Amino acid sequence: MVPERLSAFDLGGEVFSEDFPLVAFTAPAGADFVGIGIKALLKQGQEESWWHYEVGCGTDEWWNA
C-alpha cells in the first residue's frame, strides 16, 4: 500500500518483509519536496495514521521544504 501511494514520485526503495512491513525509500535528486510533493504526502499519511516516517538522511532541500 505505501509503495503504491508514493509511486508517482519515482522513488527507489524496498520492503523489508511481509511480516515486518518496513519500507525504505530513496528520493532522486530534484525530487518534489514542496507543495503536493513527497514531504506533504508523508506528513498527510502520518496525520491520517497510514504510517509513521523517519528521515534517515535529508538534504538541505528536504529540511528547507
All heavy atoms as TSV, in Angstrom:
chain	resi	resn	atom	element	x	y	z
A	1	MET	N	N	0.808	-1.177	0.000
A	1	MET	CA	C	0.000	0.000	0.000
A	1	MET	C	C	0.863	1.257	0.000
A	1	MET	O	O	0.631	2.153	-0.769
A	1	MET	CB	C	-0.934	-0.011	1.206
A	1	MET	CG	C	-2.022	1.002	1.096
A	1	MET	SD	S	-2.108	2.515	2.038
A	1	MET	CE	C	-1.495	2.330	3.598
A	2	VAL	N	N	1.857	1.333	0.867
A	2	VAL	CA	C	2.723	2.510	0.933
A	2	VAL	C	C	3.466	2.725	-0.375
A	2	VAL	O	O	3.463	3.829	-0.916
A	2	VAL	CB	C	3.696	2.425	2.132
A	2	VAL	CG1	C	4.694	3.568	2.102
A	2	VAL	CG2	C	2.919	2.428	3.432
A	3	PRO	N	N	4.112	1.698	-0.936
A	3	PRO	CA	C	4.801	1.934	-2.209
A	3	PRO	C	C	3.877	2.458	-3.309
A	3	PRO	O	O	4.266	3.318	-4.102
A	3	PRO	CB	C	5.370	0.558	-2.573
A	3	PRO	CG	C	5.542	-0.128	-1.261
A	3	PRO	CD	C	4.366	0.345	-0.434
A	4	GLU	N	N	2.635	1.971	-3.335
A	4	GLU	CA	C	1.693	2.436	-4.352
A	4	GLU	C	C	1.349	3.910	-4.149
A	4	GLU	O	O	1.240	4.665	-5.104
A	4	GLU	CB	C	0.412	1.595	-4.334
A	4	GLU	CG	C	0.597	0.170	-4.807
A	4	GLU	CD	C	1.115	-0.754	-3.708
A	4	GLU	OE1	O	1.077	-0.398	-2.509
A	4	GLU	OE2	O	1.592	-1.844	-4.043
A	5	ARG	N	N	1.174	4.341	-2.900
A	5	ARG	CA	C	0.829	5.736	-2.616
A	5	ARG	C	C	1.958	6.682	-3.007
A	5	ARG	O	O	1.729	7.829	-3.331
A	5	ARG	CB	C	0.504	5.928	-1.128
A	5	ARG	CG	C	-0.612	5.064	-0.597
A	5	ARG	CD	C	-1.977	5.647	-0.513
A	5	ARG	NE	N	-2.156	6.995	-0.091
A	5	ARG	CZ	C	-2.964	7.380	0.860
A	5	ARG	NH1	N	-3.606	6.469	1.575
A	5	ARG	NH2	N	-3.157	8.642	1.119
A	6	LEU	N	N	3.195	6.203	-2.942
A	6	LEU	CA	C	4.345	7.048	-3.244
A	6	LEU	C	C	4.920	6.809	-4.641
A	6	LEU	O	O	5.877	7.456	-5.033
A	6	LEU	CB	C	5.431	6.832	-2.193
A	6	LEU	CG	C	5.046	7.267	-0.770
A	6	LEU	CD1	C	6.063	6.771	0.241
A	6	LEU	CD2	C	4.914	8.776	-0.687
A	7	SER	N	N	4.327	5.914	-5.415
A	7	SER	CA	C	4.879	5.544	-6.723
A	7	SER	C	C	4.916	6.698	-7.718
A	7	SER	O	O	5.768	6.727	-8.600
A	7	SER	CB	C	4.107	4.365	-7.318
A	7	SER	OG	O	2.772	4.748	-7.597
A	8	ALA	N	N	4.042	7.669	-7.575
A	8	ALA	CA	C	4.010	8.802	-8.505
A	8	ALA	C	C	5.277	9.654	-8.426
A	8	ALA	O	O	5.549	10.436	-9.328
A	8	ALA	CB	C	2.789	9.667	-8.219
A	9	PHE	N	N	6.058	9.486	-7.355
A	9	PHE	CA	C	7.243	10.306	-7.159
A	9	PHE	C	C	8.519	9.656	-7.669
A	9	PHE	O	O	9.610	10.180	-7.472
A	9	PHE	CB	C	7.392	10.670	-5.681
A	9	PHE	CG	C	6.247	11.502	-5.188
A	9	PHE	CD1	C	5.253	10.934	-4.418
A	9	PHE	CD2	C	6.153	12.839	-5.521
A	9	PHE	CE1	C	4.189	11.700	-3.954
A	9	PHE	CE2	C	5.090	13.610	-5.077
A	9	PHE	CZ	C	4.105	13.042	-4.298
A	10	ASP	N	N	8.414	8.495	-8.311
A	10	ASP	CA	C	9.570	7.809	-8.895
A	10	ASP	C	C	10.668	7.557	-7.863
A	10	ASP	O	O	11.836	7.829	-8.088
A	10	ASP	CB	C	10.119	8.608	-10.077
A	10	ASP	CG	C	11.068	7.793	-10.934
A	10	ASP	OD1	O	10.907	6.561	-11.000
A	10	ASP	OD2	O	11.992	8.396	-11.521
A	11	LEU	N	N	10.258	7.048	-6.689
A	11	LEU	CA	C	11.202	6.765	-5.620
A	11	LEU	C	C	11.764	5.368	-5.759
A	11	LEU	O	O	11.063	4.439	-6.132
A	11	LEU	CB	C	10.508	6.876	-4.257
A	11	LEU	CG	C	9.839	8.198	-3.929
A	11	LEU	CD1	C	9.104	8.086	-2.606
A	11	LEU	CD2	C	10.840	9.325	-3.902
A	12	GLY	N	N	13.034	5.207	-5.437
A	12	GLY	CA	C	13.615	3.878	-5.346
A	12	GLY	C	C	13.396	3.381	-3.934
A	12	GLY	O	O	13.337	4.171	-2.999
A	13	GLY	N	N	13.240	2.086	-3.739
A	13	GLY	CA	C	13.038	1.601	-2.384
A	13	GLY	C	C	12.834	0.112	-2.320
A	13	GLY	O	O	12.864	-0.585	-3.332
A	14	GLU	N	N	12.650	-0.359	-1.097
A	14	GLU	CA	C	12.443	-1.779	-0.875
A	14	GLU	C	C	11.636	-2.007	0.393
A	14	GLU	O	O	11.638	-1.171	1.293
A	14	GLU	CB	C	13.780	-2.499	-0.787
A	14	GLU	CG	C	14.656	-2.003	0.344
A	14	GLU	CD	C	16.040	-2.621	0.321
A	14	GLU	OE1	O	16.203	-3.684	0.940
A	14	GLU	OE2	O	16.926	-2.034	-0.308
A	15	VAL	N	N	10.944	-3.141	0.443
A	15	VAL	CA	C	10.164	-3.552	1.614
A	15	VAL	C	C	10.990	-4.586	2.356
A	15	VAL	O	O	11.509	-5.527	1.757
A	15	VAL	CB	C	8.805	-4.151	1.190
A	15	VAL	CG1	C	8.037	-4.645	2.396
A	15	VAL	CG2	C	7.997	-3.130	0.408
A	16	PHE	N	N	11.098	-4.433	3.684
A	16	PHE	CA	C	11.911	-5.333	4.491
A	16	PHE	C	C	11.381	-6.760	4.424
A	16	PHE	O	O	12.100	-7.676	4.077
A	16	PHE	CB	C	11.978	-4.836	5.934
A	16	PHE	CG	C	12.837	-5.676	6.828
A	16	PHE	CD1	C	14.210	-5.624	6.729
A	16	PHE	CD2	C	12.266	-6.520	7.760
A	16	PHE	CE1	C	15.011	-6.406	7.544
A	16	PHE	CE2	C	13.055	-7.298	8.588
A	16	PHE	CZ	C	14.423	-7.233	8.477
A	17	SER	N	N	10.113	-6.955	4.776
A	17	SER	CA	C	9.494	-8.277	4.681
A	17	SER	C	C	7.987	-8.124	4.807
A	17	SER	O	O	7.487	-7.089	5.242
A	17	SER	CB	C	10.005	-9.223	5.781
A	17	SER	OG	O	9.433	-8.904	7.024
A	18	GLU	N	N	7.274	-9.159	4.444
A	18	GLU	CA	C	5.815	-9.133	4.577
A	18	GLU	C	C	5.395	-9.126	6.044
A	18	GLU	O	O	4.406	-8.502	6.413
A	18	GLU	CB	C	5.220	-10.344	3.856
A	18	GLU	CG	C	3.740	-10.211	3.613
A	18	GLU	CD	C	3.215	-11.296	2.683
A	18	GLU	OE1	O	3.813	-11.505	1.619
A	18	GLU	OE2	O	2.203	-11.913	3.054
A	19	ASP	N	N	6.164	-9.809	6.898
A	19	ASP	CA	C	5.849	-9.857	8.329
A	19	ASP	C	C	6.179	-8.549	9.044
A	19	ASP	O	O	5.560	-8.211	10.046
A	19	ASP	CB	C	6.607	-10.994	9.002
A	19	ASP	CG	C	6.157	-12.351	8.502
A	19	ASP	OD1	O	4.958	-12.495	8.167
A	19	ASP	OD2	O	7.000	-13.261	8.428
A	20	PHE	N	N	7.173	-7.832	8.550
A	20	PHE	CA	C	7.583	-6.553	9.140
A	20	PHE	C	C	7.626	-5.537	8.004
A	20	PHE	O	O	8.645	-5.368	7.341
A	20	PHE	CB	C	8.947	-6.695	9.814
A	20	PHE	CG	C	9.396	-5.444	10.523
A	20	PHE	CD1	C	8.668	-4.933	11.587
A	20	PHE	CD2	C	10.537	-4.787	10.131
A	20	PHE	CE1	C	9.079	-3.785	12.246
A	20	PHE	CE2	C	10.958	-3.638	10.781
A	20	PHE	CZ	C	10.236	-3.137	11.844
A	21	PRO	N	N	6.505	-4.856	7.744
A	21	PRO	CA	C	6.374	-4.034	6.544
A	21	PRO	C	C	7.088	-2.684	6.621
A	21	PRO	O	O	6.514	-1.634	6.414
A	21	PRO	CB	C	4.864	-3.856	6.411
A	21	PRO	CG	C	4.361	-3.934	7.813
A	21	PRO	CD	C	5.260	-4.907	8.503
A	22	LEU	N	N	8.385	-2.738	6.907
A	22	LEU	CA	C	9.219	-1.539	6.893
A	22	LEU	C	C	9.589	-1.245	5.449
A	22	LEU	O	O	10.029	-2.135	4.723
A	22	LEU	CB	C	10.481	-1.776	7.719
A	22	LEU	CG	C	11.543	-0.691	7.665
A	22	LEU	CD1	C	11.059	0.551	8.411
A	22	LEU	CD2	C	12.842	-1.192	8.262
A	23	VAL	N	N	9.389	-0.012	5.017
A	23	VAL	CA	C	9.701	0.374	3.643
A	23	VAL	C	C	10.760	1.459	3.677
A	23	VAL	O	O	10.623	2.435	4.415
A	23	VAL	CB	C	8.443	0.912	2.914
A	23	VAL	CG1	C	8.773	1.289	1.488
A	23	VAL	CG2	C	7.323	-0.105	2.961
A	24	ALA	N	N	11.810	1.290	2.905
A	24	ALA	CA	C	12.864	2.296	2.807
A	24	ALA	C	C	12.839	2.873	1.396
A	24	ALA	O	O	12.801	2.129	0.422
A	24	ALA	CB	C	14.218	1.669	3.092
A	25	PHE	N	N	12.836	4.206	1.303
A	25	PHE	CA	C	12.804	4.871	0.007
A	25	PHE	C	C	14.018	5.759	-0.164
A	25	PHE	O	O	14.531	6.320	0.806
A	25	PHE	CB	C	11.561	5.770	-0.119
A	25	PHE	CG	C	10.287	5.024	-0.304
A	25	PHE	CD1	C	9.392	4.895	0.732
A	25	PHE	CD2	C	9.973	4.458	-1.532
A	25	PHE	CE1	C	8.213	4.214	0.572
A	25	PHE	CE2	C	8.792	3.760	-1.701
A	25	PHE	CZ	C	7.915	3.645	-0.656
A	26	THR	N	N	14.423	5.922	-1.394
A	26	THR	CA	C	15.457	6.873	-1.773
A	26	THR	C	C	14.826	7.852	-2.746
A	26	THR	O	O	14.300	7.457	-3.782
A	26	THR	CB	C	16.640	6.159	-2.460
A	26	THR	OG1	O	17.142	5.168	-1.567
A	26	THR	CG2	C	17.722	7.145	-2.823
A	27	ALA	N	N	14.865	9.124	-2.405
A	27	ALA	CA	C	14.301	10.156	-3.276
A	27	ALA	C	C	15.372	10.606	-4.266
A	27	ALA	O	O	16.512	10.865	-3.879
A	27	ALA	CB	C	13.828	11.340	-2.456
A	28	PRO	N	N	15.025	10.707	-5.548
A	28	PRO	CA	C	16.002	11.126	-6.551
A	28	PRO	C	C	16.352	12.606	-6.427
A	28	PRO	O	O	15.595	13.394	-5.848
A	28	PRO	CB	C	15.283	10.850	-7.872
A	28	PRO	CG	C	13.836	10.909	-7.543
A	28	PRO	CD	C	13.719	10.430	-6.126
A	29	ALA	N	N	17.499	12.973	-6.947
A	29	ALA	CA	C	17.888	14.381	-6.978
A	29	ALA	C	C	16.817	15.168	-7.723
A	29	ALA	O	O	16.279	14.711	-8.724
A	29	ALA	CB	C	19.238	14.537	-7.675
A	30	GLY	N	N	16.468	16.314	-7.206
A	30	GLY	CA	C	15.450	17.139	-7.840
A	30	GLY	C	C	14.033	16.722	-7.529
A	30	GLY	O	O	13.096	17.194	-8.163
A	31	ALA	N	N	13.854	15.837	-6.546
A	31	ALA	CA	C	12.509	15.384	-6.187
A	31	ALA	C	C	11.680	16.545	-5.655
A	31	ALA	O	O	12.210	17.511	-5.121
A	31	ALA	CB	C	12.594	14.282	-5.132
A	32	ASP	N	N	10.358	16.442	-5.807
A	32	ASP	CA	C	9.438	17.471	-5.352
A	32	ASP	C	C	9.145	17.290	-3.867
A	32	ASP	O	O	8.394	16.417	-3.482
A	32	ASP	CB	C	8.140	17.382	-6.163
A	32	ASP	CG	C	7.078	18.371	-5.712
A	32	ASP	OD1	O	7.420	19.343	-5.015
A	32	ASP	OD2	O	5.906	18.168	-6.050
A	33	PHE	N	N	9.762	18.121	-3.032
A	33	PHE	CA	C	9.526	18.048	-1.592
A	33	PHE	C	C	8.499	19.073	-1.132
A	33	PHE	O	O	8.020	19.015	-0.012
A	33	PHE	CB	C	10.826	18.299	-0.821
A	33	PHE	CG	C	11.886	17.272	-1.081
A	33	PHE	CD1	C	13.146	17.655	-1.474
A	33	PHE	CD2	C	11.621	15.932	-0.931
A	33	PHE	CE1	C	14.133	16.712	-1.698
A	33	PHE	CE2	C	12.593	14.973	-1.166
A	33	PHE	CZ	C	13.864	15.368	-1.553
A	34	VAL	N	N	8.173	20.042	-1.966
A	34	VAL	CA	C	7.311	21.154	-1.587
A	34	VAL	C	C	5.918	20.963	-2.197
A	34	VAL	O	O	5.727	20.217	-3.129
A	34	VAL	CB	C	7.924	22.486	-2.080
A	34	VAL	CG1	C	7.105	23.671	-1.600
A	34	VAL	CG2	C	9.354	22.626	-1.596
A	35	GLY	N	N	4.941	21.698	-1.668
A	35	GLY	CA	C	3.591	21.671	-2.235
A	35	GLY	C	C	2.930	20.325	-2.031
A	35	GLY	O	O	2.826	19.834	-0.921
A	36	ILE	N	N	2.483	19.727	-3.136
A	36	ILE	CA	C	1.835	18.414	-3.049
A	36	ILE	C	C	2.861	17.307	-3.245
A	36	ILE	O	O	2.560	16.227	-3.727
A	36	ILE	CB	C	0.688	18.282	-4.081
A	36	ILE	CG1	C	1.212	18.494	-5.497
A	36	ILE	CG2	C	-0.431	19.227	-3.757
A	36	ILE	CD1	C	0.233	18.114	-6.571
A	37	GLY	N	N	4.088	17.578	-2.865
A	37	GLY	CA	C	5.196	16.660	-3.066
A	37	GLY	C	C	5.318	15.579	-2.016
A	37	GLY	O	O	4.408	15.312	-1.226
A	38	ILE	N	N	6.477	14.977	-2.007
A	38	ILE	CA	C	6.764	13.838	-1.142
A	38	ILE	C	C	6.575	14.183	0.331
A	38	ILE	O	O	5.926	13.451	1.075
A	38	ILE	CB	C	8.208	13.350	-1.385
A	38	ILE	CG1	C	8.357	12.866	-2.827
A	38	ILE	CG2	C	8.596	12.270	-0.394
A	38	ILE	CD1	C	9.795	12.673	-3.254
A	39	LYS	N	N	7.140	15.301	0.759
A	39	LYS	CA	C	7.081	15.659	2.179
A	39	LYS	C	C	5.639	15.871	2.624
A	39	LYS	O	O	5.247	15.424	3.701
A	39	LYS	CB	C	7.927	16.907	2.421
A	39	LYS	CG	C	8.236	17.159	3.867
A	39	LYS	CD	C	9.295	18.246	4.009
A	39	LYS	CE	C	9.702	18.424	5.446
A	39	LYS	NZ	N	10.748	19.439	5.595
A	40	ALA	N	N	4.851	16.527	1.804
A	40	ALA	CA	C	3.447	16.762	2.148
A	40	ALA	C	C	2.684	15.446	2.249
A	40	ALA	O	O	1.879	15.258	3.164
A	40	ALA	CB	C	2.796	17.675	1.114
A	41	LEU	N	N	2.927	14.521	1.320
A	41	LEU	CA	C	2.239	13.232	1.360
A	41	LEU	C	C	2.658	12.424	2.589
A	41	LEU	O	O	1.823	11.800	3.242
A	41	LEU	CB	C	2.503	12.433	0.085
A	41	LEU	CG	C	1.797	11.087	0.014
A	41	LEU	CD1	C	0.279	11.254	0.068
A	41	LEU	CD2	C	2.194	10.337	-1.238
A	42	LEU	N	N	3.943	12.450	2.935
A	42	LEU	CA	C	4.387	11.738	4.125
A	42	LEU	C	C	3.734	12.305	5.382
A	42	LEU	O	O	3.273	11.554	6.245
A	42	LEU	CB	C	5.908	11.801	4.246
A	42	LEU	CG	C	6.680	10.960	3.240
A	42	LEU	CD1	C	8.170	11.247	3.354
A	42	LEU	CD2	C	6.400	9.484	3.419
A	43	LYS	N	N	3.669	13.629	5.489
A	43	LYS	CA	C	3.011	14.250	6.647
A	43	LYS	C	C	1.530	13.903	6.692
A	43	LYS	O	O	0.991	13.577	7.747
A	43	LYS	CB	C	3.185	15.771	6.595
A	43	LYS	CG	C	4.562	16.225	6.977
A	43	LYS	CD	C	4.630	17.741	6.975
A	43	LYS	CE	C	5.983	18.227	7.426
A	43	LYS	NZ	N	6.041	19.696	7.497
A	44	GLN	N	N	0.868	13.959	5.546
A	44	GLN	CA	C	-0.554	13.624	5.483
A	44	GLN	C	C	-0.777	12.179	5.911
A	44	GLN	O	O	-1.688	11.888	6.699
A	44	GLN	CB	C	-1.104	13.838	4.080
A	44	GLN	CG	C	-2.554	13.448	3.943
A	44	GLN	CD	C	-3.059	13.504	2.502
A	44	GLN	OE1	O	-2.303	13.788	1.584
A	44	GLN	NE2	N	-4.321	13.234	2.331
A	45	GLY	N	N	0.010	11.261	5.401
A	45	GLY	CA	C	-0.125	9.847	5.765
A	45	GLY	C	C	0.085	9.605	7.244
A	45	GLY	O	O	-0.590	8.781	7.854
A	46	GLN	N	N	1.013	10.337	7.851
A	46	GLN	CA	C	1.241	10.184	9.292
A	46	GLN	C	C	0.073	10.764	10.077
A	46	GLN	O	O	-0.399	10.155	11.039
A	46	GLN	CB	C	2.551	10.860	9.684
A	46	GLN	CG	C	2.915	10.630	11.136
A	46	GLN	CD	C	4.366	10.875	11.413
A	46	GLN	OE1	O	5.213	10.263	10.792
A	46	GLN	NE2	N	4.654	11.771	12.328
A	47	GLU	N	N	-0.433	11.934	9.665
A	47	GLU	CA	C	-1.574	12.549	10.347
A	47	GLU	C	C	-2.831	11.681	10.259
A	47	GLU	O	O	-3.645	11.661	11.174
A	47	GLU	CB	C	-1.851	13.930	9.757
A	47	GLU	CG	C	-0.791	14.952	10.105
A	47	GLU	CD	C	-0.899	16.229	9.299
A	47	GLU	OE1	O	-1.791	16.341	8.421
A	47	GLU	OE2	O	-0.070	17.135	9.537
A	48	GLU	N	N	-2.981	10.947	9.162
A	48	GLU	CA	C	-4.147	10.087	8.962
A	48	GLU	C	C	-3.904	8.660	9.453
A	48	GLU	O	O	-4.703	7.768	9.184
A	48	GLU	CB	C	-4.537	10.093	7.481
A	48	GLU	CG	C	-5.002	11.468	7.019
A	48	GLU	CD	C	-5.304	11.534	5.531
A	48	GLU	OE1	O	-5.206	10.506	4.830
A	48	GLU	OE2	O	-5.635	12.648	5.078
A	49	SER	N	N	-2.791	8.455	10.145
A	49	SER	CA	C	-2.422	7.153	10.734
A	49	SER	C	C	-2.235	6.039	9.710
A	49	SER	O	O	-2.469	4.872	10.006
A	49	SER	CB	C	-3.445	6.742	11.796
A	49	SER	OG	O	-3.480	7.696	12.834
A	50	TRP	N	N	-1.817	6.401	8.499
A	50	TRP	CA	C	-1.497	5.385	7.499
A	50	TRP	C	C	-0.111	4.813	7.749
A	50	TRP	O	O	0.161	3.671	7.440
A	50	TRP	CB	C	-1.543	5.974	6.089
A	50	TRP	CG	C	-2.919	6.158	5.567
A	50	TRP	CD1	C	-3.680	7.294	5.622
A	50	TRP	CD2	C	-3.729	5.180	4.926
A	50	TRP	NE1	N	-4.899	7.080	5.058
A	50	TRP	CE2	C	-4.953	5.774	4.606
A	50	TRP	CE3	C	-3.530	3.841	4.578
A	50	TRP	CZ2	C	-5.973	5.090	3.970
A	50	TRP	CZ3	C	-4.550	3.161	3.941
A	50	TRP	CH2	C	-5.753	3.792	3.643
A	51	TRP	N	N	0.810	5.660	8.267
A	51	TRP	CA	C	2.179	5.231	8.510
A	51	TRP	C	C	2.870	6.198	9.446
A	51	TRP	O	O	2.363	7.251	9.781
A	51	TRP	CB	C	2.971	5.151	7.204
A	51	TRP	CG	C	2.920	6.405	6.359
A	51	TRP	CD1	C	3.407	7.642	6.693
A	51	TRP	CD2	C	2.366	6.547	5.067
A	51	TRP	NE1	N	3.198	8.537	5.691
A	51	TRP	CE2	C	2.548	7.886	4.653
A	51	TRP	CE3	C	1.739	5.670	4.188
A	51	TRP	CZ2	C	2.118	8.353	3.430
A	51	TRP	CZ3	C	1.320	6.157	2.966
A	51	TRP	CH2	C	1.509	7.474	2.603
A	52	HIS	N	N	4.035	5.798	9.881
A	52	HIS	CA	C	4.964	6.661	10.599
A	52	HIS	C	C	6.179	6.757	9.690
A	52	HIS	O	O	6.522	5.797	9.019
A	52	HIS	CB	C	5.357	6.032	11.938
A	52	HIS	CG	C	6.504	6.731	12.590
A	52	HIS	ND1	N	6.365	7.921	13.260
A	52	HIS	CD2	C	7.818	6.422	12.631
A	52	HIS	CE1	C	7.542	8.316	13.701
A	52	HIS	NE2	N	8.436	7.412	13.335
A	53	TYR	N	N	6.808	7.910	9.650
A	53	TYR	CA	C	8.016	8.004	8.849
A	53	TYR	C	C	9.127	8.693	9.614
A	53	TYR	O	O	8.889	9.454	10.540
A	53	TYR	CB	C	7.755	8.714	7.511
A	53	TYR	CG	C	7.643	10.229	7.612
A	53	TYR	CD1	C	8.762	11.028	7.439
A	53	TYR	CD2	C	6.436	10.851	7.865
A	53	TYR	CE1	C	8.669	12.410	7.521
A	53	TYR	CE2	C	6.329	12.227	7.941
A	53	TYR	CZ	C	7.461	13.003	7.768
A	53	TYR	OH	O	7.367	14.363	7.856
A	54	GLU	N	N	10.340	8.356	9.246
A	54	GLU	CA	C	11.538	8.988	9.779
A	54	GLU	C	C	12.454	9.283	8.610
A	54	GLU	O	O	12.461	8.562	7.616
A	54	GLU	CB	C	12.251	8.050	10.752
A	54	GLU	CG	C	11.444	7.725	11.988
A	54	GLU	CD	C	12.161	6.747	12.913
A	54	GLU	OE1	O	13.383	6.554	12.770
A	54	GLU	OE2	O	11.474	6.172	13.765
A	55	VAL	N	N	13.231	10.330	8.739
A	55	VAL	CA	C	14.200	10.681	7.707
A	55	VAL	C	C	15.569	10.219	8.180
A	55	VAL	O	O	16.061	10.679	9.213
A	55	VAL	CB	C	14.202	12.205	7.454
A	55	VAL	CG1	C	15.239	12.565	6.409
A	55	VAL	CG2	C	12.821	12.671	7.035
A	56	GLY	N	N	16.149	9.299	7.440
A	56	GLY	CA	C	17.469	8.786	7.800
A	56	GLY	C	C	18.585	9.724	7.381
A	56	GLY	O	O	19.572	9.898	8.082
A	57	CYS	N	N	18.413	10.348	6.254
A	57	CYS	CA	C	19.421	11.256	5.726
A	57	CYS	C	C	18.692	12.260	4.844
A	57	CYS	O	O	18.110	11.878	3.835
A	57	CYS	CB	C	20.456	10.475	4.921
A	57	CYS	SG	S	21.747	11.507	4.228
A	58	GLY	N	N	18.705	13.524	5.234
A	58	GLY	CA	C	17.990	14.542	4.472
A	58	GLY	C	C	18.922	15.618	3.948
A	58	GLY	O	O	19.866	16.012	4.637
A	59	THR	N	N	18.644	16.079	2.755
A	59	THR	CA	C	19.420	17.164	2.160
A	59	THR	C	C	18.883	18.505	2.647
A	59	THR	O	O	17.826	18.578	3.266
A	59	THR	CB	C	19.314	17.127	0.624
A	59	THR	OG1	O	17.943	17.327	0.273
A	59	THR	CG2	C	19.829	15.811	0.060
A	60	ASP	N	N	19.581	19.580	2.324
A	60	ASP	CA	C	19.087	20.926	2.645
A	60	ASP	C	C	17.738	21.162	1.997
A	60	ASP	O	O	16.862	21.799	2.578
A	60	ASP	CB	C	20.081	21.995	2.186
A	60	ASP	CG	C	21.329	22.039	3.055
A	60	ASP	OD1	O	21.293	21.541	4.197
A	60	ASP	OD2	O	22.339	22.596	2.581
A	61	GLU	N	N	17.545	20.648	0.778
A	61	GLU	CA	C	16.274	20.812	0.083
A	61	GLU	C	C	15.128	20.180	0.876
A	61	GLU	O	O	14.038	20.714	0.952
A	61	GLU	CB	C	16.316	20.218	-1.334
A	61	GLU	CG	C	17.193	20.984	-2.286
A	61	GLU	CD	C	18.676	20.638	-2.183
A	61	GLU	OE1	O	19.055	19.725	-1.405
A	61	GLU	OE2	O	19.471	21.300	-2.869
A	62	TRP	N	N	15.399	19.015	1.465
A	62	TRP	CA	C	14.381	18.349	2.278
A	62	TRP	C	C	14.050	19.182	3.512
A	62	TRP	O	O	12.906	19.474	3.788
A	62	TRP	CB	C	14.848	16.959	2.708
A	62	TRP	CG	C	13.961	16.351	3.731
A	62	TRP	CD1	C	14.092	16.425	5.075
A	62	TRP	CD2	C	12.735	15.641	3.497
A	62	TRP	NE1	N	13.053	15.773	5.706
A	62	TRP	CE2	C	12.212	15.289	4.758
A	62	TRP	CE3	C	12.044	15.254	2.355
A	62	TRP	CZ2	C	11.028	14.583	4.895
A	62	TRP	CZ3	C	10.871	14.544	2.500
A	62	TRP	CH2	C	10.374	14.205	3.748
A	63	TRP	N	N	15.064	19.537	4.281
A	63	TRP	CA	C	14.845	20.223	5.546
A	63	TRP	C	C	14.246	21.614	5.352
A	63	TRP	O	O	13.537	22.092	6.219
A	63	TRP	CB	C	16.148	20.307	6.349
A	63	TRP	CG	C	16.673	18.943	6.697
A	63	TRP	CD1	C	17.849	18.408	6.282
A	63	TRP	CD2	C	16.036	17.933	7.484
A	63	TRP	NE1	N	17.988	17.131	6.775
A	63	TRP	CE2	C	16.902	16.810	7.508
A	63	TRP	CE3	C	14.838	17.861	8.168
A	63	TRP	CZ2	C	16.585	15.640	8.206
A	63	TRP	CZ3	C	14.523	16.693	8.852
A	63	TRP	CH2	C	15.388	15.602	8.866
A	64	ASN	N	N	14.516	22.257	4.223
A	64	ASN	CA	C	14.014	23.593	3.977
A	64	ASN	C	C	12.655	23.621	3.280
A	64	ASN	O	O	12.075	24.691	3.098
A	64	ASN	CB	C	15.011	24.400	3.161
A	64	ASN	CG	C	16.301	24.645	3.928
A	64	ASN	OD1	O	16.274	24.823	5.139
A	64	ASN	ND2	N	17.411	24.641	3.226
A	65	ALA	N	N	12.159	22.459	2.889
A	65	ALA	CA	C	10.864	22.396	2.183
A	65	ALA	C	C	9.714	22.576	3.151
A	65	ALA	O	O	9.784	22.268	4.306
A	65	ALA	CB	C	10.723	21.080	1.445
